[in-house]
Amino acid sequence: MIPHKYAWGGFLAFLGFLTVGPLSHAQEPQKQMVYEDTVGGLRILEEGQPPAMIHATVDDMKRFREANPHAQPGSTHRAGAASNLYYHGGAVETAPQVFLVFWGSQWGHDPSGEAGILQSFYNGVGGSAWLNSVTQYCQGVATGTVFCNGAGTAAGNPKGLLGARIWYDNASAAPSRPRQSQIAAEAVRAAQQFGNTTSASNQSVQYVIATATGNNSRGFGTQYCAYHSATSSTVGNVAYTNLPYITDAGASCGANFNGLGPDAGITIVAGHEMAETITDQFPSGGWLDSSGAENGDKCAWISSGQGAAADITLQTGRFAVQSLWSNAFDSGTGGCVLSY
């Protein structure tokens, strides 16, 4: 079974709310979520499914930071070890591989060219200075560790994260509004399609399930921009990302964010989910802070100052990305960085 840890006060309060009105199996929640502790992070989206780590929308992050000035990037109230990520006893991806799935015959229509942008980004980002901050985090050390300092086994940043690991599963249409359980089942089918049929072959692997325009899960663009989770199966624990057609959400999920162009959200969101899965493969056993935020959550949608989203140049092109949290920044105080 996938390990889960619920040690956060705000998240426990959220779980208490869920007991009053359990979610239906038929669909994901449509009511606006209330964030008392962190925006983004661990949420229950479908009854009977493991929690998912959601990527907050631009609007939700803006409202959260306005309501919680102490949570502003660079605020002295979040400086020091209390704001840093620490190890929760689970897995990081020590030799990460991305498997990209374009799910459904609906991918015959791709108005923003997202399929090509994603392939170019994933094929270029491995080994980059932008992603290299993940290598300071590790597994196989004591729970509560903040700095690995060479101990344990570090998360990886290899070249060739994607390669030819692409599957157009387009023989039939995907569900028009896929639920989390359906996304998880597609990830397991992808593992089987690629021959990853054992627990060992799914270590350090993440499956990105990309849905076509107009074919996204409920809650996309209003409650989240994407999410990652994991499912237990006959082929072992499978880590996956639900990656909607990002430009469908417009500015809510990054279109023209920070002046970076109409397609900026595609790789900002894809990179956020990839980096979080590398450092917390099976949520929430990897590296999170005391409020339950991962390395992407802590630096999401920053528009100015240290760690503001920007374009980076890879061998495969120029792409918009957000910064990622680095415990090592500023002599161990921690902060959001675009290179490491």
C-alpha positions in Angstrom: 0.0 0.0 0.0 1.0 3.6 -0.6 2.3 5.2 2.7 0.5 8.4 3.8 1.3 10.7 6.7 -1.2 13.2 8.2 0.8 15.1 10.7 -0.3 18.6 9.8 -2.9 20.5 11.8 -4.4 22.3 8.8 -4.8 19.1 6.8 -6.4 17.3 9.8 -8.9 20.1 10.0 -9.6 19.6 6.3 -10.2 15.9 6.9 -12.6 16.7 9.7 -14.5 18.8 7.2 -14.7 15.9 4.8 -16.3 13.6 7.4 -19.3 16.0 7.5 -19.9 15.6 3.7 -18.1 12.7 2.1 -17.3 13.0 -1.6 -19.2 11.0 -4.2 -17.5 8.3 -6.2 -19.2 9.8 -9.3 -17.1 13.0 -9.5 -14.4 15.1 -8.0 -15.5 18.0 -5.8 -16.8 21.1 -7.4 -17.1 23.5 -4.4 -14.3 25.9 -3.8 -11.8 24.5 -1.3 -10.8 26.4 1.9 -7.1 26.6 2.7 -6.3 27.2 6.3 -2.7 26.1 6.4 -1.2 25.9 2.9 -2.5 26.4 -0.6 -1.7 23.5 -2.8 -0.5 20.3 -1.1 -2.4 17.2 0.0 -6.1 16.9 -0.7 -8.7 14.2 -1.0 -10.3 14.5 -4.5 -12.2 11.2 -4.7 -13.5 9.0 -2.0 -11.5 5.7 -1.9 -8.5 7.2 -3.7 -5.2 8.2 -2.0 -4.8 11.9 -1.4 -3.3 13.9 -4.3 -0.8 16.8 -4.1 -2.5 19.6 -6.0 -0.9 22.5 -7.8 -2.8 25.7 -6.7 -4.1 28.1 -9.3 -2.7 31.6 -9.8 -5.8 33.1 -8.2 -5.8 30.8 -5.1 -2.1 31.4 -4.5 -2.7 35.2 -4.8 -5.5 35.1 -2.3 -3.6 32.9 0.1 -0.5 35.1 0.1 -2.7 38.2 0.6 -4.4 36.5 3.6 -1.2 35.2 5.0 1.6 37.8 4.7 4.0 35.6 6.7 3.8 33.1 3.8 5.2 35.6 1.2 8.4 34.3 -0.5 11.3 35.8 1.3 9.4 36.8 4.4 11.4 36.7 7.6 8.5 34.9 9.2 9.2 31.8 7.1 13.0 31.9 7.3 15.0 29.3 9.1 14.7 25.5 9.6 11.0 25.7 10.3 10.3 26.7 6.6 12.6 24.2 5.1 11.6 20.8 3.7 12.4 17.7 5.8 12.4 14.0 5.1 9.2 12.0 5.9 10.7 8.5 5.6 9.5 7.6 2.1 10.9 7.6 -1.5 12.6 10.0 -3.8 13.3 9.2 -7.4 17.0 8.4 -7.5 17.2 7.8 -11.2 14.0 9.5 -12.5 12.3 8.6 -15.7 9.3 10.3 -17.2 6.7 8.3 -19.2 4.4 10.7 -21.2 0.9 9.5 -22.1 -1.4 11.4 -24.4 -4.7 9.9 -23.4 -7.6 9.6 -25.8 -8.5 10.1 -29.4 -9.4 13.7 -28.5 -5.6 14.4 -29.0 -6.4 14.7 -32.7 -7.1 18.3 -31.8 -4.2 20.2 -30.2 -4.7 23.9 -30.8 -1.9 25.1 -28.5 0.6 22.5 -29.6 0.9 21.2 -26.1 2.0 17.8 -27.1 5.1 19.1 -28.9 5.9 21.6 -26.1 5.8 18.9 -23.4 8.0 16.5 -25.4 10.6 19.2 -26.0 10.6 20.3 -22.4 10.9 16.9 -20.8 13.6 15.9 -23.3 15.7 18.9 -22.5 15.2 19.5 -18.7 17.1 16.5 -17.4 20.6 17.5 -16.3 19.7 21.2 -16.2 20.7 23.7 -13.5 17.1 24.4 -13.0 16.2 20.9 -11.9 19.4 20.3 -10.1 18.1 21.5 -6.7 16.3 18.2 -6.3 19.7 16.5 -5.8 20.1 17.9 -2.3 17.2 15.7 -1.1 17.7 12.0 -0.5 16.1 8.8 0.9 17.4 6.3 3.4 18.2 8.8 6.2 16.4 9.5 9.5 12.9 10.9 9.4 13.1 14.6 10.1 16.4 15.1 8.3 16.7 18.6 6.8 20.2 18.4 5.2 21.4 15.1 3.7 25.1 16.2 3.5 26.0 13.2 1.4 24.1 10.6 3.5 21.5 8.3 2.0 20.8 8.1 -1.7 20.2 11.4 -3.5 17.3 12.3 -5.8 18.6 12.3 -9.4 18.8 14.8 -12.3 19.9 12.7 -15.3 19.8 13.7 -18.9 17.3 11.9 -21.1 14.4 12.0 -18.6 11.9 11.3 -21.4 13.6 9.9 -24.4 11.2 7.8 -26.5 8.9 7.0 -23.6 5.8 8.4 -25.2 2.5 6.7 -25.7 -0.5 8.0 -27.7 -3.2 6.0 -26.2 -5.7 7.1 -28.9 -7.5 4.0 -30.1 -10.6 5.3 -28.2 -11.8 8.4 -26.5 -10.8 9.1 -22.9 -13.6 9.9 -20.4 -14.8 13.4 -21.0 -14.2 14.4 -17.3 -11.8 11.7 -16.0 -11.9 11.0 -12.2 -8.8 10.4 -10.2 -9.5 6.7 -10.2 -9.6 6.7 -14.0 -6.4 8.7 -14.2 -4.7 6.2 -11.9 -6.0 3.2 -13.9 -4.6 4.8 -17.1 -1.2 5.1 -15.4 -1.2 1.4 -14.5 -2.1 0.6 -18.2 0.8 2.8 -19.2 3.1 0.9 -17.0 2.0 -2.3 -18.6 2.3 -0.8 -22.1 5.9 0.1 -21.4 6.7 -3.3 -19.9 7.1 -1.9 -16.3 5.3 -4.9 -14.7 7.1 -5.2 -11.4 7.6 -3.0 -8.3 11.3 -2.7 -9.2 10.6 -1.5 -12.7 8.4 1.3 -11.3 10.9 2.6 -8.9 12.0 6.1 -9.9 9.3 6.2 -12.6 6.5 8.8 -13.0 3.7 8.6 -15.6 2.3 11.9 -16.9 -1.3 11.4 -18.0 -2.0 14.4 -20.3 -5.6 15.0 -21.4 -6.7 16.8 -24.5 -8.3 20.2 -24.8 -11.8 20.4 -23.4 -11.3 16.9 -21.8 -10.0 17.8 -18.4 -10.9 16.6 -14.9 -13.5 18.6 -12.9 -11.8 21.1 -10.7 -9.2 22.0 -13.2 -8.6 25.8 -13.4 -10.7 26.5 -10.4 -9.3 24.2 -7.6 -6.0 23.1 -9.2 -3.9 23.3 -12.3 -2.6 19.7 -12.0 -1.9 17.1 -9.3 0.3 14.1 -8.6 -0.5 11.0 -6.6 0.2 7.3 -6.6 -1.7 4.1 -6.8 -1.0 0.5 -5.6 -1.5 -2.1 -8.3 -0.4 -5.5 -9.5 2.7 -3.9 -11.0 3.7 -2.2 -7.8 3.2 1.4 -6.6 2.7 3.7 -9.6 3.4 7.4 -9.3 1.5 9.6 -11.8 0.5 13.1 -12.6 -2.8 14.3 -13.9 -1.8 17.0 -16.4 -4.8 18.7 -18.0 -4.6 20.8 -21.2 -3.1 23.7 -19.4 -4.0 26.5 -21.8 -7.7 25.7 -21.4 -7.5 27.4 -18.0 -6.0 30.6 -19.4 -4.4 33.0 -16.8 -5.7 30.8 -13.9 -2.9 28.3 -14.7 -0.2 30.5 -16.1 -1.1 32.0 -19.5 1.0 35.1 -19.9 2.2 34.7 -16.2 4.9 37.2 -15.5 4.9 38.3 -19.2 6.2 34.9 -20.3 3.7 34.3 -23.1 0.4 32.5 -23.6 2.0 29.0 -23.4 4.0 29.7 -20.2 1.7 27.7 -17.9 2.3 24.5 -19.9 5.9 24.0 -18.7 5.5 25.9 -15.4 2.9 23.4 -14.3 4.6 20.4 -15.9 7.9 21.2 -14.3 6.3 21.8 -10.9 4.7 18.4 -10.9 7.8 16.6 -12.2 10.1 18.1 -9.6 7.6 17.4 -6.8 7.3 13.8 -7.9 11.1 13.4 -7.9 11.3 14.6 -4.3 8.1 13.0 -3.0 7.3 10.1 -5.3 4.5 8.6 -3.2 2.9 11.4 -1.3 3.5 12.3 1.3 6.6 10.3 2.3 9.3 12.4 0.7 10.3 16.0 1.3 7.7 18.5 2.6 7.7 21.4 5.0 5.8 21.5 8.3 2.7 22.8 6.6 2.7 20.0 4.0 4.1 21.9 1.1 6.5 20.4 -1.4 9.4 22.0 -3.3 7.1 23.3 -6.0 4.2 24.4 -3.8 6.5 26.7 -1.8 7.6 28.7 -4.9 4.4 28.6 -7.0 3.3 31.6 -9.0 6.0 34.1 -7.8 5.9 37.1 -10.0 8.7 39.3 -8.6 11.8 39.3 -6.6 13.8 36.2 -5.6 12.5 33.1 -7.3 10.2 34.8 -9.7 9.1 32.6 -12.6 11.3 33.0 -15.7 12.3 31.5 -19.0 15.3 29.1 -19.0 17.2 27.9 -22.0 17.6 24.1 -22.5 19.1 22.2 -25.5 15.6 21.7 -26.8 14.5 25.3 -26.6 13.4 28.1 -24.2 10.8 27.3 -21.6 9.0 29.1 -18.8 9.5 27.6 -15.3 8.8 28.5 -11.7 11.6 28.3 -9.1 11.9 25.4 -6.7 12.6 25.4 -3.0 16.2 24.9 -1.9 17.0 24.2 1.7 20.6 25.1 1.0 19.9 28.6 -0.3 21.2 31.5 1.8 23.4 29.3 4.0 20.7 26.9 4.9 17.9 29.5 5.5 16.2 28.2 2.4 14.6 29.9 -0.5 13.2 29.7 -4.1 15.9 29.2 -6.8 16.0 28.9 -10.6 19.3 27.1 -10.6 21.5 25.1 -8.2 
